Amino acid sequence: MWAAIKARLRRSSDSDAPEADPAGPPSGGGTAPPSNRPTSSPSATHGETASDEGLFTEGFLGRKLREATVDEVFDDLEVALLQSDVALPVIDKMRKDLRRDLAGRKLRFGVDSESAIRSSLMRSVRSILARPPIDLAAQVRAQADKPFVILFVGVNGTGKTTSLAKLAGWLGSQGLTSVIAAGDTFRAGAIEQLLVHGERLGIRVIRQKEGSDPAAVAFDAVEHAKAKKVDVVLVDTAGRQHTNDNLIEEAKKIRRVVKPSLTLFVGDALSGHDVVEQGKEFNAALGIDGLILTKLDADAKGGSALSLTYILQKPILFVGTGQEYADLHPFDPDWMVERLFAEGTAA
């Protein structure tokens, strides 16, 4: 995302925008792109705070940024943000944050405006992503009445079934047992796909024949988990378009029957603005508790993560960064900010 923003800043600089002078590399530029694997990065937060201390001055020397200038610069940045799949409500928040941070303040002599803009945008993005997290393993352990039921919803092709299998593997790494309910009884091959995952992971898959009632499959899985003292039931559902009323009603029936402890919306990071509309419709129809964002390894823009989190006001629990079972990671906002604002990443 930062590469696209910086390109717009450079064009703005070339047109001699007054006072903003957003030219020159940001302080500490040349940072190598971070790994696709999201790991905790407290140093990113510390580095941002440390650089902020040297950006502004109250002294005589320095260039004051007028509010009109900040707005003019941001008007140009808005194009880059839209191209990076950032939704308009998120852009409005970032504009307000940028104006609050920069308008009327003096840049220290020798500090370029690009550094100040980058620092402010990083702070704004971090505040958007830092929703109160859900510690899934802790929630499962804390629930006395087992099993803990997780319902997966989303549209076709988002990687929902694969994400379910990856989460089953992750739960096993946390010392928790699980069983899978093959609730997608409509798609040809869906049950077989889960059986393959179950065999590889050593996890039982509860199923019925193709075309069976998905709610009945989910109910059987819960009863099995109670009898065998299994910690978690993972309920797969048919990939449904958010505009398909019949399939949405089917998902509502599953909710009524098994009363899930958690409903997760699985969204494709490459879907751009569409994934936000999908999330809004699923949330309105079913009430979702959290998000899994897939294909993040192929997404250089990052706007989907910002938009989903801000508009739905729901936390991202996990992100998918590859095809292997180990390529599902608990979401780390600092990793995401570092990734979005790394130097050298593609626009």
Secondary structure, DSSP 8 states (H G I E B T S, - for coil): -HHHHHHHHHHHHHTT-TTT---S--TT-------SS----HHHHHHHHHHHHTTEESSSSSEE--HHHHHHHHHHHHHHHHHTT--HHHHHHHHHHHHHHHTT-EE-TT--HHHHHHHHHHHHHHHHH------HHHHHHH-SSS-EEEEEE--TTSSHHHHHHHHHHHHHHTT--EEEE----SSTTHHHHHHHHHHHHT--EE---TT--HHHHHHHHHHHHHHHT-SEEEE------TT-HHHHHHHHHHHHHH--SEEEEEEEGGGTHHHHHHHHHHHHHH---EEEEE-GGG-SS-HHHHHHHHHHT--EEEEE-SSSTT-EEE--HHHHHHHHT-TT---
